Each structure stands twice: as structure tokens, then as C-alpha cells.
Amino acid sequence: MMIHQLLYIDPGSGSYLVQLIVAGVLGVAMFFKNIKLYIKSLFTRTPKKPKDNPPA
Amino acid sequence: MSPNAFMHPASYRDPSGFMFEKDGVLYRQVNKVFKEHYDHFIQSGCYKFLTEESRLISHQTIDENLSGDPEGYLTLKPEKIDFISYPYEWSFDMLKDAALLTLQLVKDAVSFGLILKDATPYNIQWHKGKFIFIDTLSFEKYNETEPWIAYRQFCESFLGPLLLMHYHKTSFQQLSLSYPEGIPLTIIKKLLPSKSRFSLHTYLHIHVHATISGGNKANNNRKVIFSKKKMLNLVNSLETLVNGLRFSQQESTWSAYYEEAGKRDDYIDQKKKIIAAWIEAIPSITRAADLGANEGEFSKLLSEKNIPVVAADFDSLCINNFYNQIKSASIKNIQPLIIDLSNPSPAIGVNNEEHSSFLSRCQADLVLALALIHHLAIGKNIPFEKIAAFFSRVTEHLIIEFVPKEDEKVKMLLKNKKDIYTEYNEKNFVSIFEKYFSILERKIVGKTERVLFKMKVINLPPQ
């Protein structure tokens, strides 16, 4: 769908290209962060649920 | 335009519409050319959501073309903002909260199929105890394949000044005054320390951004295909960065003033008692200004009496601390501002009309000028005559404290300075202020030598 936009501010020369680069780098950073979290989760015990009746 | 409608001097950039004043009321016109976007903004529920969340100023739609302009599609009457302030008068945490509001609005807008087409702090005002977005026409239909048009504007107007204050631990308001459209990225990059490159988000949004914007690649106009996911990643990255920024200046010359002043017997309590009684006797105060407010102890006194207050001080740390106090106590009627009274904000922008001077905005029924006179007269060498004339231009009632030369604080100011202030005494102070004001009361504060005066301006015939 074509949207007729009223662009009145200058996005800045190169600003669109920068956003593409930034988004790309952030995507890669997030990919590795997720792998790191996954590996970490293999070596970390999930906390046990608290018991309903605590010992007296 | 109809003959008694006047376009606001700062409302000329955006072809979507403009602000105008008619019979003393401020309206916003939506132009026909923006109809498609505005209708979507309303019909999508975005306007309703944002006003309910108090993130956007609400308005009434007027069933009449009040401007008389044939390009007009709708006339809106926005809720009135009591006092207009500008980002170069805000402290670090004020600018940070305005930045976070802007990013939140981008995310909100995207969820309704819209985008925020500009990101300038001038679209944000302090209203009823929180920052609120005031430009209803900034929301445009979102094209998911395009990047954020206001990204550079955000980096230059919000991120840059915040990063400079974060890394240098000092205030940079004056730089924002010089660059009302945002500090150019190349300048921000040069002013930031090298260690800022080790923060991934800062490196990307400032260093890489500045390099590419300034390089030959910048002229490459090839079409960039973006996505909603990338857009949200970008905004989340900016949000993470802004959230992590701190103004960690620990202490300034005047930041522990009350703590120290409170130790002087019951000086602060006595002063409060006198002022509270004097305020009671002044009928119908609709707006007050506390000039030289420090961390706002006396602004709170006025606020508790339901008097809206502009609390101004030149010390950015004091104003930042006071802002955080106001926020945590949910005080709704105090506007904290960084103002140097020896150089108050000038009128700036096209024709010097876009952003008005502090003096033209600070029209109050009552001004408190407590423990201030020695800073202006001795600290800044401003003669009593000029100080009295200044106060008479901004207020009808004045409560002012005279601090004599024998006072410890004045001695401190004179420590490294030659005492050329032979005229600085109470007698001269009174005789000069009497040219502009009727002196109604005089009271010595507790066991000190400081004297409080209650004055009312004399209506001088126009010259």
C-alpha cells in the first residue's frame, strides 16, 4: 500500500543507512546473547517452586 | 487567515497544520493535506490510548474553521499548558524523562500502525507534574519498510546532550541553547571521551552515525528496506542506552545549602513562618516564581497553598535534585527550571520569536527572592537599580531577603574579591527598591542579621 507521507524534517544524510547498519549489528548482538543465555540455562538449575506448606 | 487569528511564531515547519491564537485562546488547525493521517490516528484508537495514559495532551474538536484558512480540515482546542519551558532550561533527569517519553510514544504509535514523524524536545512540556507530548500532528501512518525518519533528530536533540552530561558529569544546557535543532552529531562525537566508544549502543548511535553521516556514503540515495522488528530493535536499543545514563555530579556549590542553613539555629523555620503569614495576606495569587529556589524548600511552601510555582535556579544539580523530589512526591504545581538570573533565557529562533525569553514568560503575581540579592549584587556585580527594575518587570508582589555584608555567606563571596561594594547596605537597598516598590513589611529573620521585605510594585506611568 502506498502511504503519502508529509516528510517535513530532513532524516539526515546517511541516517537511513546508519539505521540499517545499527539494526543489523543489534540483530547479531541479540543472536549471540540468546545463544549465551541458552548455554547458561543448560548449566543453571531452574529454581524450585516454593512448597505450599513450609516446614513448621 | 481571519483578521483576529494569529499564527504561532514557532508553528511554521510542518505542513500538516499549525497553532494559532484567536481571542486569547490557542488552537491547532489540521490541514486537509494531513486528513488521511489524522483520521487514522483518531480511528485507530491511538489518540484515546495516549490521552488516557496522559502521554499526549487532550483536545476538543471545534465545529468551525476558526482560522478562516481554506486549507483547514479541522480545528482543535488543546488543553492549556500553564507555563511553557524549553529543553535548555531542563535538568539532566528532566531531559532523560522527556527522551524516554518520546521513545515510548514511538512504540505506542507503531502498535497502532503509526509512527512519530519528529523527535524534538520542544514537542514536550511539563504539565500537571509530568512530561506530556503536545504535538497532536506528529503521528503519521507507518510504512513498515521505512526506517525512522526522526532517528537523527532524536540522537541530536536528546541522546547527544544526555551522553555529554553523563560522561562529563556536568551540565550542558547552554549548548542546547546554541543548537535548538539538536547538537550536530559530529560535534557530539568530538566532545565525547574515547571511552564512550566501548559502549555498543553509544558507539552505534553516535560514533558510527556521525561517521557515516559525514562521509561520502551519506550521499548514497539507494532505497533502504527496513522492517517493524528492526524498528523496534532500534528503539529498544535507544531506550536501553538512555535508561542507563546518570547525572552523577555529587555536589555543587549550593547543593547542600538547606542542610547547612538549617544548622543556623532555627533560621529556615523562622523564615518559613514569616513568609507563610505574608503570603496569606496577599489575595488571589494565580502564579508565583521562586527565583534562586535552590532545592525548592520555599517553592513547596507555596505549592502546599495550591499556588502554581516556577522554581528557578542556576545550579543544575539543585534543580535536578528538586525535580526528582517533585517526581517522587507527585507534586503537580511546581515547574523546576535552570535559569541564570544574570543571563536569563533569551528569545530565540526565527525572528527571535519562536521561543520566548524567560522574562516574557515569567509574569507572576508573587516572586520570592530569598538569599539571592548578594549573589546578584556582589557575585555578579549587578547594581541594585537593575535588580529592582528586573523584579518590577516580572511581578506585582515581591518577598525579598536582604543579606548584609556581615553575613557569613557574603564574607565567603568577598573572600577572594576586592570589596568595591561600598553601596551594598540595607539603607541603599531600601532607597533604590522604593523607586519601584512600596515596602509593606520588614522583619529580621530569627537571630540572624538577614532581613525579609514584603513589597508591592508601584504602577509607574509609561515612559
Interface residues (C-beta under 8 A of the other chain):
Chain A: I3 H4 Q5 L6 L7 Y8 I9 D10 P11 G12 S13 G14 S15 Y16 L17 V18 Q19 L20 I21 V22 A23 V25 L26 G27 A29 M30
Chain B: R13 D14 P15 S16 V33 F34 E36 H37 K117 D118 E140 K141 Y142 N143 E146 P147 W148 I149 A150 Y151 R152 Q153 L200 L204 H205 V208 H209 I212 S213 G214 G215 K217 A218 N219 N220 V224 F226 K230 M231 N233 L234 S237
